């Protein structure tokens, strides 16, 4: 479903969940060219503060984009900006839930501010906010 500016109200919310796999991390490293050993080398990671490999922060943040594009407002959404605070690591096998919640709607400018959060087992791993432009209703 697609929501247009006149259908969006503060408090509306949508979520997407995905379990992060080894394959996701390897593919993201290849696509992004971020081959930091913190993501790929278990031996290296044993000596880090995490003690094990962690997923790329932007991999988890991508689930926010997916929620905007697929659920709220949905297909045709244009992402304008995003702030992110990385609060805790995501490890292979963790299920990340990305939730977006409408905070402010500006009908005249066709802009919406949403609060964004990613959690693992109820613990916040990323939070922030985004500015986006919902799709324009097709002319009748």
Chimera marker file (.cmm) of the C-alpha trace (Angstrom):
<marker_set name="trace">
<marker id="1" x="0.000" y="0.000" z="0.000" r="1" g="1" b="0" radius="0.5"/>
<marker id="2" x="1.091" y="3.559" z="-0.668" r="1" g="1" b="0" radius="0.5"/>
<marker id="3" x="0.212" y="6.459" z="1.639" r="1" g="1" b="0" radius="0.5"/>
<marker id="4" x="-0.045" y="9.969" z="0.207" r="1" g="1" b="0" radius="0.5"/>
<marker id="5" x="0.614" y="13.170" z="2.174" r="1" g="1" b="0" radius="0.5"/>
<marker id="6" x="-3.068" y="13.721" z="3.002" r="1" g="1" b="0" radius="0.5"/>
<marker id="7" x="-3.272" y="10.210" z="4.495" r="1" g="1" b="0" radius="0.5"/>
<marker id="8" x="-0.267" y="10.519" z="6.820" r="1" g="1" b="0" radius="0.5"/>
<marker id="9" x="-0.838" y="11.449" z="10.461" r="1" g="1" b="0" radius="0.5"/>
<marker id="10" x="1.529" y="11.785" z="13.442" r="1" g="1" b="0" radius="0.5"/>
<marker id="11" x="1.754" y="8.497" z="15.302" r="1" g="1" b="0" radius="0.5"/>
<marker id="12" x="1.348" y="6.257" z="12.254" r="1" g="1" b="0" radius="0.5"/>
<marker id="13" x="3.961" y="3.516" z="12.396" r="1" g="1" b="0" radius="0.5"/>
<marker id="14" x="5.273" y="0.527" z="10.444" r="1" g="1" b="0" radius="0.5"/>
<marker id="15" x="7.969" y="-2.089" z="11.038" r="1" g="1" b="0" radius="0.5"/>
<marker id="16" x="10.097" y="-4.580" z="9.140" r="1" g="1" b="0" radius="0.5"/>
<marker id="17" x="12.068" y="-7.446" z="10.695" r="1" g="1" b="0" radius="0.5"/>
<marker id="18" x="14.958" y="-9.431" z="9.248" r="1" g="1" b="0" radius="0.5"/>
<marker id="19" x="17.466" y="-11.869" z="10.672" r="1" g="1" b="0" radius="0.5"/>
<marker id="20" x="20.989" y="-10.821" z="9.671" r="1" g="1" b="0" radius="0.5"/>
<marker id="21" x="22.851" y="-13.760" z="8.133" r="1" g="1" b="0" radius="0.5"/>
<marker id="22" x="26.498" y="-14.482" z="7.344" r="1" g="1" b="0" radius="0.5"/>
<marker id="23" x="25.587" y="-14.108" z="3.680" r="1" g="1" b="0" radius="0.5"/>
<marker id="24" x="24.034" y="-10.667" z="4.288" r="1" g="1" b="0" radius="0.5"/>
<marker id="25" x="27.258" y="-9.450" z="5.908" r="1" g="1" b="0" radius="0.5"/>
<marker id="26" x="29.511" y="-10.838" z="3.173" r="1" g="1" b="0" radius="0.5"/>
<marker id="27" x="27.314" y="-9.453" z="0.390" r="1" g="1" b="0" radius="0.5"/>
<marker id="28" x="27.104" y="-6.039" z="2.076" r="1" g="1" b="0" radius="0.5"/>
<marker id="29" x="30.903" y="-5.973" z="2.443" r="1" g="1" b="0" radius="0.5"/>
<marker id="30" x="31.235" y="-6.650" z="-1.275" r="1" g="1" b="0" radius="0.5"/>
<marker id="31" x="28.625" y="-4.138" z="-2.378" r="1" g="1" b="0" radius="0.5"/>
<marker id="32" x="29.791" y="-1.359" z="-0.052" r="1" g="1" b="0" radius="0.5"/>
<marker id="33" x="33.525" y="-2.216" z="-0.247" r="1" g="1" b="0" radius="0.5"/>
<marker id="34" x="33.594" y="-1.971" z="3.576" r="1" g="1" b="0" radius="0.5"/>
<marker id="35" x="35.837" y="-4.938" z="4.361" r="1" g="1" b="0" radius="0.5"/>
<marker id="36" x="36.684" y="-3.877" z="7.914" r="1" g="1" b="0" radius="0.5"/>
<marker id="37" x="37.848" y="-7.008" z="9.775" r="1" g="1" b="0" radius="0.5"/>
<marker id="38" x="35.295" y="-6.178" z="12.499" r="1" g="1" b="0" radius="0.5"/>
<marker id="39" x="32.728" y="-7.575" z="10.058" r="1" g="1" b="0" radius="0.5"/>
<marker id="40" x="34.644" y="-10.400" z="8.401" r="1" g="1" b="0" radius="0.5"/>
<marker id="41" x="37.483" y="-11.794" z="10.552" r="1" g="1" b="0" radius="0.5"/>
<marker id="42" x="36.424" y="-13.779" z="13.622" r="1" g="1" b="0" radius="0.5"/>
<marker id="43" x="40.007" y="-14.188" z="14.893" r="1" g="1" b="0" radius="0.5"/>
<marker id="44" x="40.619" y="-10.439" z="14.699" r="1" g="1" b="0" radius="0.5"/>
<marker id="45" x="37.316" y="-9.771" z="16.480" r="1" g="1" b="0" radius="0.5"/>
<marker id="46" x="38.197" y="-11.931" z="19.485" r="1" g="1" b="0" radius="0.5"/>
<marker id="47" x="40.501" y="-9.086" z="20.557" r="1" g="1" b="0" radius="0.5"/>
<marker id="48" x="37.914" y="-6.330" z="20.099" r="1" g="1" b="0" radius="0.5"/>
<marker id="49" x="35.431" y="-4.872" z="22.569" r="1" g="1" b="0" radius="0.5"/>
<marker id="50" x="32.702" y="-6.976" z="20.922" r="1" g="1" b="0" radius="0.5"/>
<marker id="51" x="34.558" y="-10.292" z="21.111" r="1" g="1" b="0" radius="0.5"/>
<marker id="52" x="33.001" y="-11.458" z="17.860" r="1" g="1" b="0" radius="0.5"/>
<marker id="53" x="32.133" y="-10.215" z="14.396" r="1" g="1" b="0" radius="0.5"/>
<marker id="54" x="29.461" y="-7.543" z="14.024" r="1" g="1" b="0" radius="0.5"/>
<marker id="55" x="27.266" y="-6.538" z="11.103" r="1" g="1" b="0" radius="0.5"/>
<marker id="56" x="27.855" y="-3.257" z="9.312" r="1" g="1" b="0" radius="0.5"/>
<marker id="57" x="25.840" y="-0.479" z="10.942" r="1" g="1" b="0" radius="0.5"/>
<marker id="58" x="24.594" y="0.658" z="7.557" r="1" g="1" b="0" radius="0.5"/>
<marker id="59" x="23.321" y="-2.850" z="6.794" r="1" g="1" b="0" radius="0.5"/>
<marker id="60" x="20.917" y="-2.565" z="9.721" r="1" g="1" b="0" radius="0.5"/>
<marker id="61" x="20.131" y="1.057" z="8.834" r="1" g="1" b="0" radius="0.5"/>
<marker id="62" x="19.092" y="-0.172" z="5.396" r="1" g="1" b="0" radius="0.5"/>
<marker id="63" x="16.096" y="-1.855" z="7.021" r="1" g="1" b="0" radius="0.5"/>
<marker id="64" x="14.793" y="1.646" z="7.822" r="1" g="1" b="0" radius="0.5"/>
<marker id="65" x="14.934" y="2.496" z="4.124" r="1" g="1" b="0" radius="0.5"/>
<marker id="66" x="13.154" y="-0.764" z="3.306" r="1" g="1" b="0" radius="0.5"/>
<marker id="67" x="10.361" y="0.052" z="5.757" r="1" g="1" b="0" radius="0.5"/>
<marker id="68" x="9.871" y="3.499" z="4.220" r="1" g="1" b="0" radius="0.5"/>
<marker id="69" x="9.951" y="2.162" z="0.665" r="1" g="1" b="0" radius="0.5"/>
<marker id="70" x="7.756" y="-0.872" z="1.209" r="1" g="1" b="0" radius="0.5"/>
<marker id="71" x="5.341" y="0.040" z="4.006" r="1" g="1" b="0" radius="0.5"/>
<marker id="72" x="5.129" y="3.664" z="5.201" r="1" g="1" b="0" radius="0.5"/>
<marker id="73" x="4.652" y="5.717" z="3.087" r="1" g="1" b="0" radius="0.5"/>
<marker id="74" x="5.442" y="2.928" z="0.606" r="1" g="1" b="0" radius="0.5"/>
<marker id="75" x="6.402" y="2.657" z="-3.068" r="1" g="1" b="0" radius="0.5"/>
<marker id="76" x="7.453" y="5.968" z="-4.616" r="1" g="1" b="0" radius="0.5"/>
<marker id="77" x="8.851" y="7.433" z="-1.383" r="1" g="1" b="0" radius="0.5"/>
<marker id="78" x="11.877" y="9.714" z="-1.790" r="1" g="1" b="0" radius="0.5"/>
<marker id="79" x="14.410" y="9.691" z="1.069" r="1" g="1" b="0" radius="0.5"/>
<marker id="80" x="15.793" y="13.215" z="1.667" r="1" g="1" b="0" radius="0.5"/>
<marker id="81" x="17.884" y="12.875" z="4.844" r="1" g="1" b="0" radius="0.5"/>
<marker id="82" x="18.571" y="10.571" z="7.769" r="1" g="1" b="0" radius="0.5"/>
<marker id="83" x="20.354" y="10.929" z="11.099" r="1" g="1" b="0" radius="0.5"/>
<marker id="84" x="21.580" y="7.784" z="12.839" r="1" g="1" b="0" radius="0.5"/>
<marker id="85" x="22.996" y="6.994" z="16.261" r="1" g="1" b="0" radius="0.5"/>
<marker id="86" x="24.518" y="3.534" z="16.589" r="1" g="1" b="0" radius="0.5"/>
<marker id="87" x="23.762" y="2.364" z="20.139" r="1" g="1" b="0" radius="0.5"/>
<marker id="88" x="24.753" y="-1.323" z="20.159" r="1" g="1" b="0" radius="0.5"/>
<marker id="89" x="26.195" y="-3.924" z="17.782" r="1" g="1" b="0" radius="0.5"/>
<marker id="90" x="24.216" y="-6.311" z="15.615" r="1" g="1" b="0" radius="0.5"/>
<marker id="91" x="25.710" y="-9.787" z="15.361" r="1" g="1" b="0" radius="0.5"/>
<marker id="92" x="25.162" y="-12.536" z="12.803" r="1" g="1" b="0" radius="0.5"/>
<marker id="93" x="21.928" y="-14.321" z="13.695" r="1" g="1" b="0" radius="0.5"/>
<marker id="94" x="20.315" y="-11.279" z="15.344" r="1" g="1" b="0" radius="0.5"/>
<marker id="95" x="16.839" y="-10.327" z="14.174" r="1" g="1" b="0" radius="0.5"/>
<marker id="96" x="16.644" y="-6.582" z="13.566" r="1" g="1" b="0" radius="0.5"/>
<marker id="97" x="13.278" y="-4.814" z="13.677" r="1" g="1" b="0" radius="0.5"/>
<marker id="98" x="13.207" y="-1.401" z="11.994" r="1" g="1" b="0" radius="0.5"/>
<marker id="99" x="10.317" y="0.858" z="12.983" r="1" g="1" b="0" radius="0.5"/>
<marker id="100" x="9.385" y="4.221" z="11.484" r="1" g="1" b="0" radius="0.5"/>
<marker id="101" x="6.871" y="6.530" z="13.171" r="1" g="1" b="0" radius="0.5"/>
<marker id="102" x="5.431" y="9.701" z="11.663" r="1" g="1" b="0" radius="0.5"/>
<marker id="103" x="6.311" y="12.684" z="13.863" r="1" g="1" b="0" radius="0.5"/>
<marker id="104" x="5.446" y="15.684" z="11.673" r="1" g="1" b="0" radius="0.5"/>
<marker id="105" x="3.577" y="16.196" z="8.389" r="1" g="1" b="0" radius="0.5"/>
<marker id="106" x="3.982" y="19.306" z="6.199" r="1" g="1" b="0" radius="0.5"/>
<marker id="107" x="1.254" y="19.055" z="3.563" r="1" g="1" b="0" radius="0.5"/>
<marker id="108" x="2.236" y="22.291" z="1.763" r="1" g="1" b="0" radius="0.5"/>
<marker id="109" x="5.823" y="21.109" z="1.138" r="1" g="1" b="0" radius="0.5"/>
<marker id="110" x="4.936" y="17.397" z="0.784" r="1" g="1" b="0" radius="0.5"/>
<marker id="111" x="7.464" y="16.519" z="3.492" r="1" g="1" b="0" radius="0.5"/>
<marker id="112" x="7.277" y="14.156" z="6.461" r="1" g="1" b="0" radius="0.5"/>
<marker id="113" x="9.611" y="13.735" z="9.447" r="1" g="1" b="0" radius="0.5"/>
<marker id="114" x="9.685" y="10.268" z="10.966" r="1" g="1" b="0" radius="0.5"/>
<marker id="115" x="11.373" y="8.887" z="14.062" r="1" g="1" b="0" radius="0.5"/>
<marker id="116" x="13.402" y="5.806" z="13.163" r="1" g="1" b="0" radius="0.5"/>
<marker id="117" x="14.629" y="2.990" z="15.383" r="1" g="1" b="0" radius="0.5"/>
<marker id="118" x="16.153" y="-0.458" z="14.960" r="1" g="1" b="0" radius="0.5"/>
<marker id="119" x="15.954" y="-2.958" z="17.796" r="1" g="1" b="0" radius="0.5"/>
<marker id="120" x="17.246" y="-6.449" z="18.541" r="1" g="1" b="0" radius="0.5"/>
<marker id="121" x="15.232" y="-8.387" z="21.130" r="1" g="1" b="0" radius="0.5"/>
<marker id="122" x="13.689" y="-5.112" z="22.328" r="1" g="1" b="0" radius="0.5"/>
<marker id="123" x="17.058" y="-3.337" z="22.756" r="1" g="1" b="0" radius="0.5"/>
<marker id="124" x="17.701" y="-0.212" z="20.658" r="1" g="1" b="0" radius="0.5"/>
<marker id="125" x="20.686" y="-0.682" z="18.337" r="1" g="1" b="0" radius="0.5"/>
<marker id="126" x="20.082" y="2.378" z="16.104" r="1" g="1" b="0" radius="0.5"/>
<marker id="127" x="17.916" y="5.453" z="16.481" r="1" g="1" b="0" radius="0.5"/>
<marker id="128" x="17.455" y="8.645" z="14.532" r="1" g="1" b="0" radius="0.5"/>
<marker id="129" x="15.076" y="10.573" z="12.343" r="1" g="1" b="0" radius="0.5"/>
<marker id="130" x="14.477" y="10.994" z="8.653" r="1" g="1" b="0" radius="0.5"/>
<marker id="131" x="12.984" y="13.534" z="6.294" r="1" g="1" b="0" radius="0.5"/>
<marker id="132" x="11.191" y="12.138" z="3.309" r="1" g="1" b="0" radius="0.5"/>
<marker id="133" x="8.844" y="13.039" z="0.519" r="1" g="1" b="0" radius="0.5"/>
<marker id="134" x="5.876" y="10.706" z="0.111" r="1" g="1" b="0" radius="0.5"/>
<marker id="135" x="4.703" y="9.801" z="-3.379" r="1" g="1" b="0" radius="0.5"/>
<marker id="136" x="2.409" y="12.258" z="-5.127" r="1" g="1" b="0" radius="0.5"/>
<marker id="137" x="-1.116" y="11.058" z="-5.788" r="1" g="1" b="0" radius="0.5"/>
<marker id="138" x="-1.562" y="10.377" z="-9.522" r="1" g="1" b="0" radius="0.5"/>
<marker id="139" x="-3.793" y="12.821" z="-11.414" r="1" g="1" b="0" radius="0.5"/>
<marker id="140" x="-7.287" y="11.464" z="-11.913" r="1" g="1" b="0" radius="0.5"/>
<link id1="1" id2="2" r="1" g="1" b="0" radius="0.2"/>
<link id1="2" id2="3" r="1" g="1" b="0" radius="0.2"/>
<link id1="3" id2="4" r="1" g="1" b="0" radius="0.2"/>
<link id1="4" id2="5" r="1" g="1" b="0" radius="0.2"/>
<link id1="5" id2="6" r="1" g="1" b="0" radius="0.2"/>
<link id1="6" id2="7" r="1" g="1" b="0" radius="0.2"/>
<link id1="7" id2="8" r="1" g="1" b="0" radius="0.2"/>
<link id1="8" id2="9" r="1" g="1" b="0" radius="0.2"/>
<link id1="9" id2="10" r="1" g="1" b="0" radius="0.2"/>
<link id1="10" id2="11" r="1" g="1" b="0" radius="0.2"/>
<link id1="11" id2="12" r="1" g="1" b="0" radius="0.2"/>
<link id1="12" id2="13" r="1" g="1" b="0" radius="0.2"/>
<link id1="13" id2="14" r="1" g="1" b="0" radius="0.2"/>
<link id1="14" id2="15" r="1" g="1" b="0" radius="0.2"/>
<link id1="15" id2="16" r="1" g="1" b="0" radius="0.2"/>
<link id1="16" id2="17" r="1" g="1" b="0" radius="0.2"/>
<link id1="17" id2="18" r="1" g="1" b="0" radius="0.2"/>
<link id1="18" id2="19" r="1" g="1" b="0" radius="0.2"/>
<link id1="19" id2="20" r="1" g="1" b="0" radius="0.2"/>
<link id1="20" id2="21" r="1" g="1" b="0" radius="0.2"/>
<link id1="21" id2="22" r="1" g="1" b="0" radius="0.2"/>
<link id1="22" id2="23" r="1" g="1" b="0" radius="0.2"/>
<link id1="23" id2="24" r="1" g="1" b="0" radius="0.2"/>
<link id1="24" id2="25" r="1" g="1" b="0" radius="0.2"/>
<link id1="25" id2="26" r="1" g="1" b="0" radius="0.2"/>
<link id1="26" id2="27" r="1" g="1" b="0" radius="0.2"/>
<link id1="27" id2="28" r="1" g="1" b="0" radius="0.2"/>
<link id1="28" id2="29" r="1" g="1" b="0" radius="0.2"/>
<link id1="29" id2="30" r="1" g="1" b="0" radius="0.2"/>
<link id1="30" id2="31" r="1" g="1" b="0" radius="0.2"/>
<link id1="31" id2="32" r="1" g="1" b="0" radius="0.2"/>
<link id1="32" id2="33" r="1" g="1" b="0" radius="0.2"/>
<link id1="33" id2="34" r="1" g="1" b="0" radius="0.2"/>
<link id1="34" id2="35" r="1" g="1" b="0" radius="0.2"/>
<link id1="35" id2="36" r="1" g="1" b="0" radius="0.2"/>
<link id1="36" id2="37" r="1" g="1" b="0" radius="0.2"/>
<link id1="37" id2="38" r="1" g="1" b="0" radius="0.2"/>
<link id1="38" id2="39" r="1" g="1" b="0" radius="0.2"/>
<link id1="39" id2="40" r="1" g="1" b="0" radius="0.2"/>
<link id1="40" id2="41" r="1" g="1" b="0" radius="0.2"/>
<link id1="41" id2="42" r="1" g="1" b="0" radius="0.2"/>
<link id1="42" id2="43" r="1" g="1" b="0" radius="0.2"/>
<link id1="43" id2="44" r="1" g="1" b="0" radius="0.2"/>
<link id1="44" id2="45" r="1" g="1" b="0" radius="0.2"/>
<link id1="45" id2="46" r="1" g="1" b="0" radius="0.2"/>
<link id1="46" id2="47" r="1" g="1" b="0" radius="0.2"/>
<link id1="47" id2="48" r="1" g="1" b="0" radius="0.2"/>
<link id1="48" id2="49" r="1" g="1" b="0" radius="0.2"/>
<link id1="49" id2="50" r="1" g="1" b="0" radius="0.2"/>
<link id1="50" id2="51" r="1" g="1" b="0" radius="0.2"/>
<link id1="51" id2="52" r="1" g="1" b="0" radius="0.2"/>
<link id1="52" id2="53" r="1" g="1" b="0" radius="0.2"/>
<link id1="53" id2="54" r="1" g="1" b="0" radius="0.2"/>
<link id1="54" id2="55" r="1" g="1" b="0" radius="0.2"/>
<link id1="55" id2="56" r="1" g="1" b="0" radius="0.2"/>
<link id1="56" id2="57" r="1" g="1" b="0" radius="0.2"/>
<link id1="57" id2="58" r="1" g="1" b="0" radius="0.2"/>
<link id1="58" id2="59" r="1" g="1" b="0" radius="0.2"/>
<link id1="59" id2="60" r="1" g="1" b="0" radius="0.2"/>
<link id1="60" id2="61" r="1" g="1" b="0" radius="0.2"/>
<link id1="61" id2="62" r="1" g="1" b="0" radius="0.2"/>
<link id1="62" id2="63" r="1" g="1" b="0" radius="0.2"/>
<link id1="63" id2="64" r="1" g="1" b="0" radius="0.2"/>
<link id1="64" id2="65" r="1" g="1" b="0" radius="0.2"/>
<link id1="65" id2="66" r="1" g="1" b="0" radius="0.2"/>
<link id1="66" id2="67" r="1" g="1" b="0" radius="0.2"/>
<link id1="67" id2="68" r="1" g="1" b="0" radius="0.2"/>
<link id1="68" id2="69" r="1" g="1" b="0" radius="0.2"/>
<link id1="69" id2="70" r="1" g="1" b="0" radius="0.2"/>
<link id1="70" id2="71" r="1" g="1" b="0" radius="0.2"/>
<link id1="71" id2="72" r="1" g="1" b="0" radius="0.2"/>
<link id1="72" id2="73" r="1" g="1" b="0" radius="0.2"/>
<link id1="73" id2="74" r="1" g="1" b="0" radius="0.2"/>
<link id1="74" id2="75" r="1" g="1" b="0" radius="0.2"/>
<link id1="75" id2="76" r="1" g="1" b="0" radius="0.2"/>
<link id1="76" id2="77" r="1" g="1" b="0" radius="0.2"/>
<link id1="77" id2="78" r="1" g="1" b="0" radius="0.2"/>
<link id1="78" id2="79" r="1" g="1" b="0" radius="0.2"/>
<link id1="79" id2="80" r="1" g="1" b="0" radius="0.2"/>
<link id1="80" id2="81" r="1" g="1" b="0" radius="0.2"/>
<link id1="81" id2="82" r="1" g="1" b="0" radius="0.2"/>
<link id1="82" id2="83" r="1" g="1" b="0" radius="0.2"/>
<link id1="83" id2="84" r="1" g="1" b="0" radius="0.2"/>
<link id1="84" id2="85" r="1" g="1" b="0" radius="0.2"/>
<link id1="85" id2="86" r="1" g="1" b="0" radius="0.2"/>
<link id1="86" id2="87" r="1" g="1" b="0" radius="0.2"/>
<link id1="87" id2="88" r="1" g="1" b="0" radius="0.2"/>
<link id1="88" id2="89" r="1" g="1" b="0" radius="0.2"/>
<link id1="89" id2="90" r="1" g="1" b="0" radius="0.2"/>
<link id1="90" id2="91" r="1" g="1" b="0" radius="0.2"/>
<link id1="91" id2="92" r="1" g="1" b="0" radius="0.2"/>
<link id1="92" id2="93" r="1" g="1" b="0" radius="0.2"/>
<link id1="93" id2="94" r="1" g="1" b="0" radius="0.2"/>
<link id1="94" id2="95" r="1" g="1" b="0" radius="0.2"/>
<link id1="95" id2="96" r="1" g="1" b="0" radius="0.2"/>
<link id1="96" id2="97" r="1" g="1" b="0" radius="0.2"/>
<link id1="97" id2="98" r="1" g="1" b="0" radius="0.2"/>
<link id1="98" id2="99" r="1" g="1" b="0" radius="0.2"/>
<link id1="99" id2="100" r="1" g="1" b="0" radius="0.2"/>
<link id1="100" id2="101" r="1" g="1" b="0" radius="0.2"/>
<link id1="101" id2="102" r="1" g="1" b="0" radius="0.2"/>
<link id1="102" id2="103" r="1" g="1" b="0" radius="0.2"/>
<link id1="103" id2="104" r="1" g="1" b="0" radius="0.2"/>
<link id1="104" id2="105" r="1" g="1" b="0" radius="0.2"/>
<link id1="105" id2="106" r="1" g="1" b="0" radius="0.2"/>
<link id1="106" id2="107" r="1" g="1" b="0" radius="0.2"/>
<link id1="107" id2="108" r="1" g="1" b="0" radius="0.2"/>
<link id1="108" id2="109" r="1" g="1" b="0" radius="0.2"/>
<link id1="109" id2="110" r="1" g="1" b="0" radius="0.2"/>
<link id1="110" id2="111" r="1" g="1" b="0" radius="0.2"/>
<link id1="111" id2="112" r="1" g="1" b="0" radius="0.2"/>
<link id1="112" id2="113" r="1" g="1" b="0" radius="0.2"/>
<link id1="113" id2="114" r="1" g="1" b="0" radius="0.2"/>
<link id1="114" id2="115" r="1" g="1" b="0" radius="0.2"/>
<link id1="115" id2="116" r="1" g="1" b="0" radius="0.2"/>
<link id1="116" id2="117" r="1" g="1" b="0" radius="0.2"/>
<link id1="117" id2="118" r="1" g="1" b="0" radius="0.2"/>
<link id1="118" id2="119" r="1" g="1" b="0" radius="0.2"/>
<link id1="119" id2="120" r="1" g="1" b="0" radius="0.2"/>
<link id1="120" id2="121" r="1" g="1" b="0" radius="0.2"/>
<link id1="121" id2="122" r="1" g="1" b="0" radius="0.2"/>
<link id1="122" id2="123" r="1" g="1" b="0" radius="0.2"/>
<link id1="123" id2="124" r="1" g="1" b="0" radius="0.2"/>
<link id1="124" id2="125" r="1" g="1" b="0" radius="0.2"/>
<link id1="125" id2="126" r="1" g="1" b="0" radius="0.2"/>
<link id1="126" id2="127" r="1" g="1" b="0" radius="0.2"/>
<link id1="127" id2="128" r="1" g="1" b="0" radius="0.2"/>
<link id1="128" id2="129" r="1" g="1" b="0" radius="0.2"/>
<link id1="129" id2="130" r="1" g="1" b="0" radius="0.2"/>
<link id1="130" id2="131" r="1" g="1" b="0" radius="0.2"/>
<link id1="131" id2="132" r="1" g="1" b="0" radius="0.2"/>
<link id1="132" id2="133" r="1" g="1" b="0" radius="0.2"/>
<link id1="133" id2="134" r="1" g="1" b="0" radius="0.2"/>
<link id1="134" id2="135" r="1" g="1" b="0" radius="0.2"/>
<link id1="135" id2="136" r="1" g="1" b="0" radius="0.2"/>
<link id1="136" id2="137" r="1" g="1" b="0" radius="0.2"/>
<link id1="137" id2="138" r="1" g="1" b="0" radius="0.2"/>
<link id1="138" id2="139" r="1" g="1" b="0" radius="0.2"/>
<link id1="139" id2="140" r="1" g="1" b="0" radius="0.2"/>
</marker_set>
